Amino acid sequence: MLEDLAKMSPQADWSHLPNEHRPRCEQCGLTLVSRGKQSRWLQRCGGHRIEIERTDGTCPQGGQGIFPLEKEWERDGSDLTPHAQEGLVRLAPWVPGEQAAKLLQALLGVQVSKASARRVTLQAASAVVQDWETEANHLKHDLPEASPGAEKHVMSADGALVPLVGGGWAEVKTLVIGTVKTNKAGEPQMQDLSDWSRLTDGPGFEKATLGETPRRGLENAHAGAAGMDGAEWLQGVIEYHRADAVRLLDCPHAAEYGSARGEAV
C-alpha cells in the first residue's frame, strides 16, 4: 500500500512537470533541478523492507540533494516508514531511547538503534518546537479572537529538573490548564486537562504558552484561579495570561514557607 501511495504522489516523479509546477528549494525558492530517480529502502511492520522509487532534486544555487516526496511525508532521512516513525516518536518521551527502540521492535517488529531512536525523536521534537514558536510569534502580532472558554478555568505551573545529555541538569517548565465542574456529589473537580512544557526561562515560557491559552479560552472564562507556589517566574506567568486569577498557594509550599518563617521567629 505504501508503494502505491508513493506512486500516486506528484512528488514521487516531478521531472516531467513544467517549471512552474516543480518543487522549490525551501531556502532560496528556486525551482529544483531533477537528478533522475533513486531508490530508497524502508522498514515497515514486521521488519519487512520495501523499495520506494522517487525523483531526486537539487537546488541550482546550492547543489544540495532534496527528495520532495520525503518532505511531503515529513520524513527525516531514516529508513522507517511514517507509521513506524510516529510510533517511535510517541514511545521515546516515555522511556529512554534504548528502551524505546526495544519496544518498537516488540510492537511493530521494526529494528532501530539507540542512536537513531534519539535522533529521530529529537528531530521530531525540534519540528514541533518550531511550529510552536511560529504560532506564538503569529499570535503576538495578530492575536485572533480566543475560544469562548468555560465558566471556570484553573491553571497551574511548576518546574522540574531533568538530566541533560552530556551531563548537568536544567529546569523544564510545565503549564496545566483545566476546567472546573461539579460532580454528582456537588464537589468541584478539575477536568479537560491540557499541558504545555518547554525548556526555557520565565519570560520565554510566558510567550511560548501563548499557543495554548487562547485555544483553551483562558481569557474569556468567567472566573479563573491559579494554583502554584510563590516562585517569581510563576507570578509572571499569571500576570501574563490572567492577571485577575485568584492565586492559590498549594499546601506543601504553604507549609514549607510557614515552617521557615516559624524557625526565623
C-alpha positions in Angstrom: 0.0 0.0 0.0 2.8 2.4 0.8 4.4 1.7 -2.6 1.1 2.6 -4.2 0.8 5.9 -2.3 4.3 6.8 -3.3 3.5 6.2 -7.0 0.3 8.2 -6.7 2.0 11.3 -5.1 3.0 14.0 -7.6 6.2 14.4 -5.6 7.4 10.9 -6.5 8.1 11.8 -10.1 8.0 15.5 -11.0 10.8 15.5 -13.6 8.3 15.8 -16.5 6.4 18.8 -14.9 6.8 22.3 -16.2 9.0 24.7 -14.1 6.0 26.5 -12.5 4.7 23.2 -11.1 8.0 21.7 -9.9 9.1 21.7 -6.2 11.2 24.6 -5.0 14.1 25.0 -2.7 13.0 25.9 0.8 16.0 28.1 1.3 16.1 30.3 -1.8 12.8 29.5 -3.6 14.4 28.5 -6.9 12.9 25.6 -8.9 14.7 22.3 -8.3 16.7 20.5 -11.0 15.9 16.8 -11.4 18.8 14.4 -11.0 16.7 11.3 -12.0 15.1 8.6 -9.9 16.7 6.9 -6.9 15.6 4.0 -4.8 15.2 4.0 -1.0 14.5 1.0 1.3 12.2 1.4 4.2 11.2 -0.8 7.1 7.6 -1.5 7.7 5.7 -3.5 10.3 7.2 -7.0 10.9 10.7 -5.8 9.8 9.8 -6.3 6.1 11.6 -4.0 3.7 10.0 -2.2 0.8 11.6 -0.2 -2.0 10.4 3.3 -2.8 11.5 5.0 -6.0 11.4 8.8 -6.1 12.8 11.6 -8.1 15.9 13.3 -6.6 16.3 17.1 -7.0 18.9 19.6 -6.3 19.0 23.4 -5.7 20.6 25.1 -8.7 22.3 27.6 -6.3 23.5 25.4 -3.5 23.6 21.9 -5.1 22.1 20.2 -2.0 20.2 17.0 -2.7 16.5 17.1 -1.9 13.7 14.5 -2.1 10.3 16.2 -2.2 8.5 13.0 -1.5 10.2 12.6 1.8 9.3 16.3 2.6 5.7 15.5 1.8 5.8 12.5 4.2 7.6 14.6 6.8 10.4 12.1 7.0 13.8 12.7 8.4 16.0 10.6 6.2 15.8 7.4 8.4 14.7 4.0 7.0 11.4 4.0 8.9 8.0 4.3 7.3 5.9 7.2 8.5 3.9 4.8 10.7 6.9 3.3 12.4 8.5 6.7 12.8 5.3 8.0 14.5 5.3 5.0 16.8 8.9 5.6 17.9 8.4 9.3 18.5 5.4 8.5 20.7 7.3 5.9 22.7 10.6 7.9 23.2 9.2 10.6 25.5 8.0 7.9 28.0 11.2 5.8 28.1 14.9 6.2 27.3 16.0 5.8 23.7 17.3 2.3 24.1 14.1 1.1 25.7 12.0 2.9 23.1 13.9 1.0 20.3 13.3 -2.3 22.0 9.6 -1.6 22.5 9.3 -0.6 18.8 10.8 -3.9 17.8 8.5 -5.8 20.2 5.3 -4.0 19.0 6.0 -3.5 15.3 8.9 -5.7 14.5 11.0 -2.7 13.3 14.6 -2.6 14.3 16.3 0.8 15.1 19.4 1.6 17.1 19.5 3.6 20.3 21.3 6.5 18.5 18.7 6.5 15.7 15.9 6.5 18.2 17.3 9.5 19.9 18.0 11.3 16.6 14.5 10.7 15.1 12.8 11.8 18.3 15.0 14.9 18.6 14.3 15.9 15.0 10.5 15.5 15.6 10.6 17.5 18.8 12.6 20.3 17.1 9.9 20.4 14.4 7.2 20.7 17.0 9.0 23.4 18.8 9.5 25.3 15.6 5.7 25.1 14.9 5.0 26.3 18.5 7.4 29.3 18.1 5.9 30.2 14.7 2.4 30.1 16.2 3.4 32.1 19.2 5.1 34.8 17.1 2.0 35.0 14.9 -0.2 35.4 18.0 1.9 38.2 19.3 1.4 40.3 16.1 -2.0 39.2 15.0 -3.9 37.9 18.0 -7.2 36.2 16.9 -10.3 36.0 19.0 -9.8 33.4 21.7 -12.1 30.4 22.2 -15.2 31.1 24.3 -13.8 29.3 27.3 -15.5 27.6 30.2 -17.4 29.1 33.1 -14.3 28.5 35.4 -10.7 27.8 34.4 -7.8 26.8 36.7 -4.2 26.9 35.7 -1.1 25.5 37.4 2.5 25.6 36.6 5.7 24.3 38.0 9.3 23.4 37.1 11.1 20.0 37.2 14.8 19.4 36.9 15.7 16.9 34.1 19.2 15.5 33.2 20.8 16.7 30.0 22.8 14.7 27.5 26.4 15.2 28.3 25.8 16.0 32.0 24.2 18.7 34.0 20.6 19.5 34.8 18.0 22.0 33.6 14.5 23.1 34.6 11.6 22.2 32.3 8.6 24.3 33.0 5.0 23.0 32.6 1.7 24.8 32.4 -1.5 22.8 33.0 -5.0 24.2 32.2 -8.3 22.7 33.2 -11.9 23.5 33.7 -13.8 23.3 37.0 -17.0 21.3 37.0 -19.2 19.9 39.8 -19.7 16.1 40.2 -22.8 14.4 41.3 -21.8 14.8 44.9 -21.7 18.6 44.4 -17.9 18.7 44.8 -15.8 20.8 42.4 -13.4 18.8 40.2 -10.8 19.7 37.5 -11.5 18.2 34.1 -10.4 18.6 30.5 -6.7 19.0 31.4 -4.2 20.0 28.8 -0.5 20.7 29.4 2.4 22.6 27.7 6.1 22.1 28.6 9.2 24.0 27.5 12.9 24.2 28.5 13.3 27.9 28.7 13.4 30.8 31.2 10.4 32.6 32.8 9.8 35.3 30.1 10.4 32.7 27.3 7.8 30.4 28.9 5.2 33.1 29.1 5.5 33.8 25.4 5.8 30.1 24.5 2.5 29.2 26.2 0.6 31.8 24.0 -0.2 28.9 21.7 -2.2 27.1 24.4 -4.0 29.8 26.4 -6.1 31.3 23.6 -7.1 27.8 22.4 -8.5 27.0 25.9 -10.2 30.3 26.1 -8.5 31.2 29.3 -9.0 35.0 28.9 -12.7 34.5 28.2 -13.5 32.3 31.3 -15.9 34.0 33.7 -13.6 33.2 36.6 -10.0 31.9 36.8 -7.7 30.6 39.5 -4.0 29.8 39.6 -2.7 27.1 42.0 1.1 27.1 42.3 3.9 28.1 44.6 5.3 31.5 45.2 8.2 31.5 42.7 8.8 34.8 41.0 8.6 33.3 37.4 5.2 31.7 38.3 3.8 35.0 39.3 4.9 36.3 35.9 3.0 33.5 34.1 -0.2 34.5 36.0 0.3 38.2 35.2 0.9 37.5 31.5 -2.1 35.2 30.9 -4.7 36.0 33.5 -3.7 38.8 36.0 -7.1 38.7 37.7 -6.9 35.0 38.6 -7.4 34.1 42.2 -3.9 32.9 43.4 -3.9 29.7 45.5 -0.7 28.7 47.2 -0.5 24.9 47.2 -0.5 23.2 50.6 3.1 21.7 50.6 4.7 25.0 49.7 2.5 26.9 52.1 3.6 24.6 54.9 7.2 25.0 53.8 7.0 28.8 53.9 5.2 28.8 57.2 7.8 26.5 58.8 10.6 28.7 57.5 9.0 31.8 59.0 8.4 30.0 62.3 12.0 29.0 62.5 13.1 32.5 61.8 11.0 33.9 64.6 
